[in-house]
Amino acid sequence: MKGVMAGILAGILGCVPIARAQPLPRVMSVNVCTDQLLLLLAAPGQIAGITPLARDCWNAVLCEQARQVPVLRPTAENVVTAHPDVVLGESYTAAVALQVARDRGARVLVLPPAQALADIPDQIMVVARAIGATARGRELAGAFTSRLAALSVGRGPTDPTAAIYAANGFVTRAGSLPDDVLAHAGLRNYATVMAQQTSARLSMEMLIAHPPGLLVLDRSGQGTSLAQSMLDHPALKQAFAGPHRLDLPARLWLCGLPQTLDSIAMLRAARDRLETAP
C-alpha cells in the first residue's frame, strides 16, 4: 500500500511545474558613475562590460574592483558585440551607444547626475531593480540612509565657509552634490556666500583677499598639468595652512555613491579642527 501511495504522489508531483529562477540579465555600463553602481550591485558574472574610466583611481573609488570585470569602450560597436540585456548610462553620455542598445531590444536606463545626497539611495534602487538585485539594493540604500543621518550636523548662518577649489580655479556652485555634502558637514559654500551662483573660475587673488574658513582642494589628477598645479601654488599654501586646508579626492563626490559619505566624515573632521584652532 505504501508503495502504491508513493507512486501516486510521485505522479502528482511530476505533473506540477517547478518554478525556475529567471536568469539574471547581462548588464553593460557606458558611464563611470553607473559603472560603480553596477559594481556595487551586480552578481558575479553578470557584468558584460564597464568603461575604462572605472579603472582610473583618480575618478573612481571602486577602481580596484573594476579590474575584475570586462572593460569596454562605450561605443555602438561594443554594444552590438556584448549583447547586453540591460545598458546603464547617464544623461548626455554615449548617446549613440544607448540608441543602438534600444534598437537591438536592450533595456536602457539613463540616470541623471546626482544633485543631492537624497538622490543616491533612490538611484541605487533604480539600478538594483533593473538588474535583479533588489535585496542587495535595499541593503545598500538602508545603510546609506542610516550613515547619512549619523554623519549630518545641524546647519546655521554662522557655520564656517568652505571653498571647493578645483583645477583651473573652478569653484563648485550651489545646488550641486558637493554643495549638499558641505551643508551636511556643517559648512557654508563659499561660492554661495560670495554670490558665485554658477560654476565659474575664481581668481587666486580673490580667494586670498577674501579667504574662506576652509579651502577644500578638489583633487582629480596628479597635478602634472598647469590647471592642476595651481592647487599647489606657494601663495595658496601660505594663505591656507594647517586646519584651513583640506585635500579631498574628487572621486568621492564625482558620482553619487555610498562612498560619497566619506567626504562628509572628512569635512566634519576638518570643521572640528577649525573650531579648535588658535
N, C-alpha and C positions, 0 to 999 in steps of 0.2 A: 504494500500500500504506500509506504514511504517513497518507494522508487517511482510509483505512478505519479504521486503528487509532485515529486521533484521534477519529473519530466514535463508535467503540465505547467509548472511555474517557469521552467526554463523556456518553454514555448511562448508563454505570455511575455516574458522579458525580452525575448528575441524579436517580438513584434513592436516593442516600444522604441521609438527613435531615440538615440543617445545624443544629447546636446553636446556639440563640439565647440570649443573656444574658437572665435574668429581669429585668423592670423593678424598680427599687428601690422599696420601699414608701414611701408618703407618710406622714409622721410628724407628730403633734401632741404637744406637751408641755403639761401643766397644773400644773407646779410650777417654781419658779425654779431649783432645783438640776438637775432633768432638762432644763430649758431649756438650761443651759450645757453639759451633757454632749452634748446634741444639736448645739449649735453647733460643738463641737469635732470631732464625728464625721461629720456629715451631708454628703452630696454637694450641689452647687449644685442648687437647685430641689426638693430632697427634703422640705423643711420646710413642712408645712401651716400651722403656727402655733405660737407660743410665748406665754408670758404677758407682760402689760405690765411686771411686775417685772423682767424680763430687761433692760429699757432703763434701769433705775434704777441709776445708778453707785454709789450707797451700798450696794446689796445684791448687785450682780452685777459680776464682774470682766470679763465679756465684753459689757458694755453697748453699746459702740460697734459691735461685730459684730452685735448684736441688731437694730440699726437697718436692717440689710439684708434682713431676713426678715419675713414677716407676723406681726403680733401679734394674738392673740385672747384675750378673757377666758375663763377656764376654766369654761365653762358647758355644760350639756347641749345647749342650742340651737346653740352653736358647734360642738360635736362633730357634730351632725346636718348642719350646713351644710358643714363642711370635708371630710366623708367620708374621714377618715384610715384608713390600713390598720393603723397602729400608734399607740397612745397611751401616752405615758410619764407617770408620776406618782410621787408619794412617799406614804408612809404618812400617813393622816389628812388628806389634802388632796383637794378636789374629788371627793368620793365619788360624788355624783350624776352628774357628767360621766363618771367612769370606768365607772359601771354602765351608762349609756346606750351608751357605746362598746362594752362587752361585748355588750349586747343587739343591737347593729347588726352584730356579727360582726368587729369590730376586735380585733386582738391587744392586750391591755392588760398593761403591765409596770409593777409598783409596786415601787419601791426603798425600803428602809428608810434613814433618815438614816445617813450615815457616822459611826461611833463611834470609828474609829481610822484612822490613815494607811494601814494594811494593807488596809482596805476599798476604798480608792479604785481601785487597778488592777483589782480584781475587778468593781467597778461599771462601770468603763469598758468592760470586755469584755462584760458582760451587755448593755449598751446597743448596743455595736458589733455583736454577733451579731444582735440583734433588728432592726437597721435595714440589715443587709447591708454593714457596714463593718468586717469582721473584721480585714483587713490594717491599716487605719488604727488600729483599737483596739490591736492588738499593738504597733504603733509607739509609741503614746502610753503604754501601760501599761509597756512596757520602759523608755522614757525616764524615766518617773516613778520606777520602782524603782531605776534607776541613780542618779538625782539624790538620792533619799532616802538611799541608802547613803552617798553622798559628803557629805551635809549632817549626818547624825546623829553625835552625840558620845556618849561613854560616860556612863552615869548613875551617881550615887553619893549617899550620905546627906549629903554636905557641899556638894552643889550649892546655889547661891543660890536663894532663894524668889522667886516671881513671882506677883503677884495680878492676875488678869484682871478689870478693873473696868468694868462696863457701865452704861448708863443706869439711873437709879433705885437705884444701888448694888448691882446684882446681881453676884455673883461666879460663876465657872464651876466646876461640880462636877467631881469625879474621874470618870473613865470616859467622858469626852466627847472629841470630836475636838480642841478646843483644849487640853485636858489632855494628850492624846497629843503634840500639837505641842510643848508645853512640855518634856515629857520628852525628846524627840528633840533639843531645843536645849540640853539640859543644865541645865534649870531644874526646881525642885520647885514643884508647885502649892500656893500659899499656903492655898487653901481646904482642901486635904487635910491639910496640916501643922497647921492650926488646927482640925482635926476638923469642918470645914464640908463635910459629905459630900454634900449635895444643893444644887442651885441655890437660892440664897437671898440675901436682901439682907444687906449688911454695912454697918454704920454707918461714916460717915467718921471719927467719933471713934475707933472700934476700929481702923480702918486706920492712923490716925496714931499711936495709942498703942502699937500693936504692928506696926511697919512691916515689910513685905516688903523684900527687897533691890531688887526692881524692880516698879514699878507700870505695868501694861500697860493703857492706856485703850482700850477696845473701842469704837471709833467706828462708829456705824451711822446717823448722821444729821448734820444741820448744826448741831445744838446750839441750836435755837430753842425747844425745849420745856424745861420745868423739869427733866424727867427727864434730858435730855442736858446741860443747862447745869451740872449738879452736877459733871460731869467737869472743868470749868474753874474750880471753886471756888478762891479765893485760898489757902485753907488747904492744899488738896492741892498747889497749885503750890509753896508754901513748903516743905512736908514732903518732897516728891519732886521734886527739882530735878536738872538735869544728867543724869548717867548712870543715875539711879534712876527715870527716867520714859521711857515709850515710847508713842507714839501708833501704834496698829495698826488698819488698816481692818477692820471686822468681815466685810466681803465676802470676805476671804481665807480664812476658815475657817467661814463660814456654810454653805458646801457643800463636799463633798469633791471637789476638782478638782486638776489638776496645779499650778495657781497657788497652792494651799494651801502648797506647799513654799516659796514666797516668804516666808511668815510664819516658817518655821524660820530662814531666812537672816537676817531682821531681828532675831529673838530671839537668835540666836548672836552677832550683832554687838553687841547690847545687853549680853549676858553678858560679852563680851570687854571692853567699856568699864567694866563693874563691876569686873572684876579688876584693871584698871589705874588705877582711880580712887584718889585720895589718901585 
